Amino acid sequence: MAAQSSQSLFLAALAGAAAALAARALVRRLRVALRLHGLDKAQLLAERRRHFCAAQSISYANTDPLLIVSGHGATLVDEAGRRFLDTRNNVAHVGHAHPAVAAAVAEQVATLNTNTRYLHPNVCALAKKLLATMPAPLSDGVVFFVNSGSEANDLAVRLARAFNPRSELTLVVDHAYHGHTITALGLSPYKFEHRSFKGKGKPSWVTKCPAPDTYRGPHRGADAGARYAEPVVAACEAACAGGGGGVCAFFIESGMSVAGVIMPPDGYLAACYHAVRAAGGVCIADEVQTGMGRFGTSWWGFEQQRVVPDIVTMGKCCGNGMPLAAVVCTRAVSDAFATGPEYFNTFGGNPVCAAAGLAVFETIANENLRARATATGTFLREALAALAGEPAGVLLGDVRGCGLFMGIEFVRDRESRQPATAETSFICSRLKDVHRILTSIDGPHDNVLVVKPPLCFGEPEARRLVGALRCELIALASVDLTKVSHTPT
């Protein structure tokens, strides 16, 4: 047994050394490339700012933007060879540069890549695996493959309108974000209420309902689910009054990331779904940020509420960084849409991206990543709760989420819940600069650190994050907050 353990440690060390050598080789190649283009990092940043619109933000622009050249697992490496722990990039669902995904993509791209009007086993196998994760009747539904979560949500609106052609009325919740297409922006109060729209961003076909926020909202008790559902029920009844066309759709993220990790309270979705369906509409679960095992205990976030949507959209989890997303809907919704016009997506579900998707499923199973998400998430929540009980953790107002989808909300006072916005930016920048840990800030008050790392993120990484947070919470005592600027992430 000891010999076997020693051998395992040796192999792990060998793999780590190989990854480090590969990272150093990439750094050398990047430096050569920069020299060939006559650029250093500062010049590259200037080129970026010259050739891109200012609306395309750069992470950590207020301190020192990162030039990332390689990644492995939950680690990213910059041009100087510095290694950063990544707690924020849920795009690399099973880990940066995962060898199984890289090999599958390389093999397929060297063989064939074309559109899905041709038959190909990859896309059919991926659709079958995806449906197998769904509860009935979605498990007997159909799949549309697209390139991004925004496209998926845009298509979901088309499907809903085909199902109920009498109405375009769509219900969304406050602070939601569903994507960047014109239609998806219309579903997203986080975007359409931006000051640049001057109060004219919300489309006429959208009704906004309160976010089911049990930390900052008015309803925080055992009846919060039913209370937050009341505006949705009322909107459905109003849409049907006087022979109206009813409701087209109800959209909600199973875990609201940009809203600051808002998790719907128990009973909320069941009450909303009942009202929406009675009004002729379909229920749409946006799983772009939360799907495919991120919650650990289930494949999909909506399952925690013991409901089944009519349409599920997904994106970031699907291709480990390859442009792959999907919509799954029931046969009833699909049949309504099948009358036309034709739906075609040039790149959606192409053989190369489908190969990546199949490798993601294989990796989740082979590395038991759903169980890992559950175990790591439990450890992290308990460690953060312990930190909140220390003098250093007085700013920790709330820790919420599930699995490896977690929000840490910082407040200046736990009674008033005044947002600790400047403190959060300070912590975020210091985690990057001092501890080499990358984090993400979200929430309406920019005071929530959102933890959504690759699923290979484990207990050692969680322990490192909590230790670094403790250090910077202590350091805050001597900081002039008037000099702290917002940290874009």
C-alpha positions as CSV (number, residue, x, y, z in Angstrom):
1,M,0.0,0.0,0.0
2,A,2.8,2.4,0.9
3,A,4.6,1.6,-2.4
4,Q,1.4,2.2,-4.3
5,S,0.9,5.5,-2.5
6,S,4.5,6.6,-3.2
7,Q,4.1,5.7,-6.9
8,S,0.9,7.8,-7.0
9,L,2.7,10.7,-5.5
10,F,5.5,10.3,-7.9
11,L,3.2,10.2,-10.9
12,A,1.3,13.3,-9.6
13,A,4.5,15.2,-9.1
14,L,5.7,14.1,-12.6
15,A,2.4,15.4,-14.1
16,G,2.8,18.7,-12.2
17,A,6.3,19.1,-13.4
18,A,5.3,18.4,-17.0
19,A,2.5,21.0,-16.8
20,A,5.0,23.5,-15.3
21,L,7.5,22.9,-18.2
22,A,4.7,23.2,-20.7
23,A,3.6,26.5,-19.2
24,R,7.2,27.8,-19.3
25,A,7.4,26.8,-22.9
26,L,4.3,28.7,-23.7
27,V,5.6,31.8,-21.9
28,R,8.8,31.7,-24.0
29,R,6.7,31.3,-27.2
30,L,4.5,34.2,-26.3
31,R,7.5,36.4,-25.5
32,V,8.9,35.6,-29.0
33,A,5.6,36.4,-30.6
34,L,5.4,39.7,-28.7
35,R,8.9,40.6,-29.9
36,L,8.0,39.7,-33.5
37,H,5.1,42.1,-33.3
38,G,7.2,44.7,-31.6
39,L,5.0,44.7,-28.5
40,D,5.4,44.4,-24.8
41,K,2.5,44.0,-22.3
42,A,1.9,47.8,-22.0
43,Q,1.9,48.2,-25.8
44,L,-0.5,45.3,-26.1
45,L,-2.9,47.0,-23.7
46,A,-2.6,50.2,-25.7
47,E,-3.4,48.3,-28.9
48,R,-6.4,46.7,-27.3
49,R,-7.7,50.1,-26.2
50,R,-7.1,51.5,-29.6
51,H,-8.8,48.8,-31.6
52,F,-11.7,47.8,-29.3
53,C,-14.7,49.8,-28.1
54,A,-14.5,51.0,-24.5
55,A,-17.7,49.0,-23.8
56,Q,-15.6,45.9,-24.1
57,S,-14.2,45.8,-20.6
58,I,-10.8,44.5,-19.4
59,S,-10.5,42.6,-16.2
60,Y,-8.6,44.4,-13.4
61,A,-8.2,47.5,-15.5
62,N,-7.8,49.7,-12.4
63,T,-4.8,47.8,-11.1
64,D,-2.8,45.7,-13.6
65,P,-4.6,43.8,-16.4
66,L,-3.5,40.3,-16.9
67,L,-1.9,38.8,-20.0
68,I,-2.9,35.1,-19.6
69,V,-1.0,32.7,-21.8
70,S,-1.9,29.2,-20.5
71,G,-4.0,27.3,-18.0
72,H,-4.2,23.9,-16.4
73,G,-7.0,22.7,-14.1
74,A,-7.9,25.7,-11.8
75,T,-4.7,27.6,-12.6
76,L,-4.0,30.3,-15.1
77,V,-0.5,31.5,-16.0
78,D,0.6,35.0,-17.2
79,E,3.4,36.1,-19.6
80,A,5.8,36.4,-16.6
81,G,5.1,32.8,-15.6
82,R,3.1,33.8,-12.5
83,R,0.4,31.2,-11.6
84,F,-3.0,32.3,-10.5
85,L,-5.7,30.3,-8.8
86,D,-8.9,30.7,-10.8
87,T,-12.1,30.9,-8.8
88,R,-14.2,32.7,-11.4
89,N,-14.0,31.1,-14.9
90,N,-16.9,28.7,-15.2
91,V,-16.3,28.6,-18.9
92,A,-13.6,26.0,-18.4
93,H,-16.2,23.7,-16.7
94,V,-13.9,20.7,-16.1
95,G,-10.6,22.6,-16.0
96,H,-8.5,24.8,-18.2
97,A,-6.8,22.9,-21.1
98,H,-8.2,19.6,-19.9
99,P,-6.3,16.9,-21.8
100,A,-9.4,14.8,-22.6
101,V,-11.2,17.8,-24.2
102,A,-8.0,19.0,-26.0
103,A,-7.4,15.6,-27.5
104,A,-11.0,15.2,-28.6
105,V,-11.0,18.6,-30.3
106,A,-7.6,18.1,-31.9
107,E,-8.6,14.7,-33.3
108,Q,-11.9,15.9,-34.7
109,V,-10.6,19.2,-36.1
110,A,-7.9,17.3,-38.0
111,T,-10.6,15.0,-39.5
112,L,-13.7,17.1,-40.3
113,N,-15.6,20.2,-39.2
114,T,-18.8,21.2,-41.0
115,N,-22.4,22.1,-40.4
116,T,-25.2,19.9,-39.0
117,R,-27.2,19.5,-42.2
118,Y,-24.9,16.5,-42.7
119,L,-25.3,13.5,-40.5
120,H,-22.6,13.0,-37.9
121,P,-22.3,10.7,-34.9
122,N,-20.9,13.3,-32.5
123,V,-23.9,15.7,-32.5
124,C,-26.4,12.8,-32.1
125,A,-24.4,11.2,-29.3
126,L,-24.2,14.5,-27.5
127,A,-27.9,15.2,-27.8
128,K,-28.6,11.7,-26.4
129,K,-26.3,12.3,-23.4
130,L,-27.8,15.7,-22.8
131,L,-31.4,14.4,-22.8
132,A,-30.4,11.6,-20.4
133,T,-29.6,14.2,-17.7
134,M,-33.1,15.6,-17.9
135,P,-36.2,14.6,-16.0
136,A,-39.4,13.6,-17.9
137,P,-40.9,14.9,-20.1
138,L,-37.7,16.8,-21.1
139,S,-35.9,13.5,-21.3
140,D,-38.1,12.7,-24.3
141,G,-37.7,16.2,-25.7
142,V,-35.5,17.6,-28.5
143,V,-32.2,19.5,-28.6
144,F,-31.1,22.6,-30.5
145,F,-27.4,23.3,-30.6
146,V,-26.2,26.9,-30.8
147,N,-22.9,28.8,-30.1
148,S,-23.6,30.7,-26.9
149,G,-26.0,31.2,-24.0
150,S,-27.2,34.4,-25.5
151,E,-28.2,32.5,-28.7
152,A,-29.9,29.8,-26.6
153,N,-32.0,32.4,-24.7
154,D,-32.9,34.2,-28.0
155,L,-34.0,30.9,-29.5
156,A,-36.0,30.1,-26.3
157,V,-38.1,33.2,-26.9
158,R,-38.9,32.1,-30.5
159,L,-39.9,28.7,-29.2
160,A,-42.2,30.2,-26.6
161,R,-43.8,32.5,-29.1
162,A,-44.5,29.5,-31.4
163,F,-46.1,27.7,-28.5
164,N,-48.4,30.6,-27.6
165,P,-48.8,32.8,-30.7
166,R,-51.6,34.8,-29.0
167,S,-49.1,36.6,-26.6
168,E,-45.6,37.9,-26.5
169,L,-45.8,38.9,-22.8
170,T,-42.7,37.6,-21.1
171,L,-42.1,37.7,-17.3
172,V,-38.6,38.2,-16.0
173,V,-37.2,39.0,-12.5
174,D,-35.3,42.1,-11.4
175,H,-31.5,42.1,-11.8
176,A,-31.7,39.2,-14.3
177,Y,-29.2,38.8,-17.1
178,H,-29.9,36.5,-20.0
179,G,-27.5,37.6,-22.8
180,H,-26.4,40.2,-25.3
181,T,-28.6,39.8,-28.3
182,I,-31.4,42.4,-28.8
183,T,-34.0,39.9,-27.6
184,A,-31.8,38.7,-24.7
185,L,-31.1,42.2,-23.6
186,G,-34.9,42.8,-23.4
187,L,-35.1,39.9,-20.9
188,S,-32.3,41.4,-18.8
189,P,-33.1,44.2,-16.3
190,Y,-29.4,44.2,-15.4
191,K,-28.8,45.6,-18.9
192,F,-31.9,47.3,-20.0
193,E,-32.1,49.5,-16.8
194,H,-28.6,50.8,-17.5
195,R,-28.4,54.6,-17.5
196,S,-27.5,54.7,-21.1
197,F,-31.0,53.6,-22.1
198,K,-32.4,56.7,-20.3
199,G,-35.3,54.7,-19.0
200,K,-36.3,53.4,-22.4
201,G,-34.6,50.0,-22.4
202,K,-37.4,47.7,-21.2
203,P,-39.4,46.3,-24.2
204,S,-43.2,46.6,-24.2
205,W,-43.5,42.8,-24.2
206,V,-41.6,42.4,-20.9
207,T,-43.0,42.6,-17.4
208,K,-40.5,42.8,-14.6
209,C,-41.2,41.0,-11.3
210,P,-39.2,41.4,-8.0
211,A,-36.2,39.2,-7.6
212,P,-36.7,36.4,-5.0
213,D,-33.9,37.8,-2.9
214,T,-34.2,36.4,0.7
215,Y,-31.2,38.5,1.9
216,R,-32.0,42.0,0.8
217,G,-35.6,41.7,-0.3
218,P,-38.7,42.2,1.8
219,H,-39.5,38.5,2.3
220,R,-37.1,36.5,4.3
221,G,-39.1,34.0,6.3
222,A,-40.4,30.5,5.7
223,D,-43.1,31.9,3.4
224,A,-40.7,33.8,1.2
225,G,-41.2,31.5,-1.8
226,A,-45.0,32.0,-1.8
227,R,-44.7,35.7,-1.2
228,Y,-42.2,36.3,-4.0
229,A,-44.4,34.3,-6.4
230,E,-47.4,36.6,-5.8
231,P,-46.3,39.3,-8.3
232,V,-45.8,36.6,-10.9
233,V,-49.3,35.1,-10.2
234,A,-50.8,38.6,-10.4
235,A,-49.1,39.3,-13.7
236,C,-50.5,36.1,-15.1
237,E,-54.0,36.9,-13.9
238,A,-53.8,40.4,-15.4
239,A,-52.6,39.0,-18.8
240,C,-55.7,36.7,-19.0
241,A,-58.2,39.3,-17.8
242,G,-60.8,40.4,-20.3
243,G,-60.0,37.7,-22.8
244,G,-56.3,38.7,-23.1
245,G,-53.8,36.5,-24.8
246,G,-52.2,35.3,-21.5
247,V,-48.5,34.9,-21.0
248,C,-45.9,33.7,-23.5
249,A,-43.1,32.8,-21.1
250,F,-41.5,33.1,-17.7
251,F,-37.7,33.4,-17.7
252,I,-35.5,32.9,-14.6
253,E,-31.9,31.8,-14.0
254,S,-31.7,28.8,-11.6
255,G,-29.0,30.7,-9.8
256,M,-28.8,34.4,-10.5
257,S,-25.1,35.1,-10.9
258,V,-24.8,38.8,-11.9
259,A,-27.6,39.6,-9.4
260,G,-25.2,38.4,-6.7
261,V,-26.0,34.7,-6.5
262,I,-29.7,34.9,-5.7
263,M,-31.1,31.4,-5.1
264,P,-34.9,31.1,-5.5
265,P,-36.5,30.2,-2.1
266,D,-38.3,26.9,-1.7
267,G,-41.7,26.7,-3.3
268,Y,-41.1,29.8,-5.5
269,L,-40.7,28.1,-8.9
270,A,-43.6,25.7,-8.3
271,A,-46.0,28.5,-7.6
272,C,-44.7,30.6,-10.6
273,Y,-44.8,27.6,-13.0
274,H,-48.4,26.8,-12.0
275,A,-49.6,30.3,-12.7
276,V,-47.6,30.7,-15.9
277,R,-48.9,27.5,-17.4
278,A,-52.5,28.3,-16.4
279,A,-52.0,31.5,-18.4
280,G,-50.9,29.6,-21.5
281,G,-47.2,30.3,-21.2
282,V,-44.0,28.2,-21.0
283,C,-41.5,28.1,-18.2
284,I,-37.9,28.6,-19.1
285,A,-34.9,27.7,-16.9
286,D,-31.7,29.6,-17.8
287,E,-28.9,27.2,-16.8
288,V,-26.2,29.1,-18.8
289,Q,-24.1,29.7,-15.6
290,T,-25.4,26.9,-13.3
291,G,-25.9,23.8,-15.4
292,M,-24.3,20.4,-15.8
293,G,-23.3,19.5,-12.2
294,R,-22.1,22.9,-10.9
295,F,-24.6,22.6,-8.0
296,G,-23.1,19.1,-7.4
297,T,-26.2,17.4,-6.1
298,S,-28.1,17.6,-9.4
299,W,-27.3,18.0,-13.1
300,W,-29.4,21.2,-13.2
301,G,-30.2,23.9,-10.7
302,F,-34.0,23.8,-11.3
303,E,-34.1,20.3,-9.9
304,Q,-33.5,21.6,-6.4
305,Q,-37.0,23.2,-6.6
306,R,-38.6,19.9,-7.6
307,V,-40.0,21.4,-10.9
308,V,-39.6,20.6,-14.5
309,P,-39.4,23.5,-17.0
310,D,-40.7,23.4,-20.6
311,I,-37.5,24.8,-22.0
312,V,-33.9,24.7,-20.6
313,T,-31.1,26.8,-21.9
314,M,-27.4,26.2,-21.3
315,G,-24.1,27.6,-22.4
316,K,-20.8,28.0,-20.4
317,C,-20.9,24.4,-19.1
318,C,-21.1,22.7,-22.4
319,G,-17.8,22.9,-24.3
320,N,-15.1,23.7,-21.8
321,G,-14.4,27.0,-23.7
322,M,-15.4,25.8,-27.1
323,P,-18.4,27.8,-28.6
324,L,-21.1,25.3,-27.7
325,A,-24.5,25.9,-26.1
326,A,-27.9,24.3,-26.3
327,V,-31.7,24.5,-25.8
328,V,-33.7,21.5,-24.7
329,C,-37.5,21.6,-24.9
330,T,-40.5,19.3,-24.6
331,R,-42.1,17.7,-27.6
332,A,-45.1,19.9,-27.3
333,V,-43.0,23.0,-27.6
334,S,-40.9,21.5,-30.4
335,D,-44.0,20.5,-32.4
336,A,-45.4,24.0,-32.3
337,F,-42.0,25.3,-33.6
338,A,-41.7,22.6,-36.3
339,T,-44.3,24.3,-38.5
340,G,-41.6,26.7,-39.6
341,P,-39.8,28.6,-40.8
342,E,-36.7,26.4,-40.9
343,Y,-34.2,26.9,-38.1
344,F,-30.6,26.6,-39.1
345,N,-27.4,27.5,-37.2
346,T,-24.2,27.3,-39.3
347,F,-21.8,26.5,-36.5
348,G,-24.1,25.2,-33.7
349,G,-23.3,21.6,-32.8
350,N,-20.5,21.2,-35.4
351,P,-18.5,18.0,-35.1
352,V,-15.5,19.7,-33.3
353,C,-17.6,21.4,-30.7
354,A,-19.7,18.3,-30.2
355,A,-16.5,16.3,-29.6
356,A,-15.6,18.8,-26.9
357,G,-19.1,18.4,-25.3
358,L,-18.8,14.6,-25.3
359,A,-15.4,14.9,-23.7
360,V,-16.9,17.2,-21.0
361,F,-19.5,14.6,-20.1
362,E,-16.8,11.8,-20.1
363,T,-14.6,13.9,-17.8
364,I,-17.5,14.7,-15.3
365,A,-18.1,11.0,-15.0
366,N,-14.5,9.8,-14.9
367,E,-13.3,12.4,-12.4
368,N,-16.5,12.3,-10.3
369,L,-16.8,16.1,-10.6
370,R,-20.4,16.4,-9.4
371,A,-19.5,14.8,-6.1
372,R,-16.4,16.9,-5.9
373,A,-18.5,20.1,-6.4
374,T,-20.7,19.0,-3.5
375,A,-17.8,18.2,-1.2
376,T,-15.8,21.3,-2.0
377,G,-18.8,23.6,-1.8
378,T,-19.7,22.2,1.6
379,F,-16.2,22.7,2.9
380,L,-16.0,26.2,1.6
381,R,-19.3,27.3,3.1
382,E,-18.3,25.9,6.5
383,A,-14.9,27.6,6.3
384,L,-16.5,30.9,5.4
385,A,-19.1,30.6,8.2
386,A,-16.2,30.0,10.6
387,L,-14.4,33.1,9.2
388,A,-17.6,35.1,9.6
389,G,-17.5,34.3,13.4
390,E,-14.0,35.6,13.8
391,P,-13.2,39.3,14.5
392,A,-11.6,39.5,11.0
393,G,-14.8,38.3,9.3
394,V,-17.1,41.0,10.6
395,L,-17.7,42.2,7.0
396,L,-19.1,38.8,5.8
397,G,-22.8,39.4,5.7
398,D,-24.0,36.4,3.9
399,V,-22.7,33.2,2.2
400,R,-25.1,31.5,-0.2
401,G,-25.3,29.2,-3.1
402,C,-24.8,25.5,-3.8
403,G,-21.9,23.4,-4.8
404,L,-19.3,25.4,-6.7
405,F,-21.7,28.3,-7.3
406,M,-21.4,30.6,-4.3
407,G,-21.8,34.2,-3.4
408,I,-19.9,36.0,-0.5
409,E,-21.7,39.3,0.3
410,F,-19.7,41.9,2.2
411,V,-21.6,44.5,4.4
412,R,-20.4,47.2,6.7
413,D,-23.1,46.4,9.2
414,R,-25.0,43.1,9.5
415,E,-28.1,44.8,10.9
416,S,-28.5,47.5,8.3
417,R,-26.8,45.4,5.6
418,Q,-25.1,48.5,4.1
419,P,-23.1,47.2,1.1
420,A,-19.3,47.2,1.6
421,T,-18.7,48.1,-2.0
422,A,-15.2,49.8,-1.8
423,E,-14.1,47.0,0.6
424,T,-15.1,44.4,-1.9
425,S,-13.1,46.0,-4.7
426,F,-10.1,46.3,-2.4
427,I,-10.3,42.6,-1.5
428,C,-10.7,41.6,-5.1
429,S,-7.6,43.5,-6.3
430,R,-5.5,42.4,-3.4
431,L,-6.4,38.8,-3.9
432,K,-5.0,39.1,-7.4
433,D,-2.0,41.2,-6.6
434,V,-0.8,39.7,-3.4
435,H,-2.2,36.1,-3.3
436,R,-2.6,35.5,-7.0
437,I,-6.2,34.5,-6.8
438,L,-8.7,35.6,-9.4
439,T,-12.2,36.4,-8.2
440,S,-15.3,38.1,-9.7
441,I,-17.5,40.9,-8.3
442,D,-21.2,41.0,-8.9
443,G,-24.5,42.1,-7.4
444,P,-26.4,45.4,-7.8
445,H,-24.1,47.0,-5.2
446,D,-20.9,45.4,-6.5
447,N,-20.3,43.9,-3.1
448,V,-20.6,40.1,-3.8
449,L,-17.6,37.9,-4.6
450,V,-19.0,35.2,-6.9
451,V,-17.1,31.8,-6.7
452,K,-17.7,29.7,-9.8
453,P,-14.4,27.9,-10.6
454,P,-13.7,24.9,-12.8
455,L,-15.2,21.8,-11.2
456,C,-11.8,20.4,-10.5
457,F,-11.4,23.1,-7.8
458,G,-10.9,21.2,-4.5
459,E,-10.4,21.5,-0.8
460,P,-6.8,22.7,-1.0
461,E,-7.8,25.5,-3.3
462,A,-10.8,26.4,-1.1
463,R,-8.5,26.5,1.9
464,R,-6.2,28.9,0.1
465,L,-9.0,31.2,-0.9
466,V,-10.3,31.4,2.7
467,G,-6.9,32.0,4.1
468,A,-6.2,34.9,1.6
469,L,-9.6,36.4,2.4
470,R,-8.8,36.4,6.1
471,C,-5.5,38.2,5.4
472,E,-7.1,40.9,3.3
473,L,-10.0,41.4,5.7
474,I,-7.4,42.1,8.4
475,A,-5.5,44.4,6.1
476,L,-8.6,46.5,5.5
477,A,-8.3,48.1,9.0
478,S,-5.5,50.4,7.7
479,V,-6.9,51.2,4.2
480,D,-8.1,54.6,3.1
481,L,-11.3,53.5,1.3
482,T,-11.7,56.9,-0.4
483,K,-8.7,56.0,-2.6
484,V,-10.1,52.6,-3.7
485,S,-11.5,52.4,-7.2
486,H,-14.0,49.9,-8.6
487,T,-12.3,46.7,-9.8
488,P,-13.8,45.5,-13.1
489,T,-13.8,41.7,-13.3
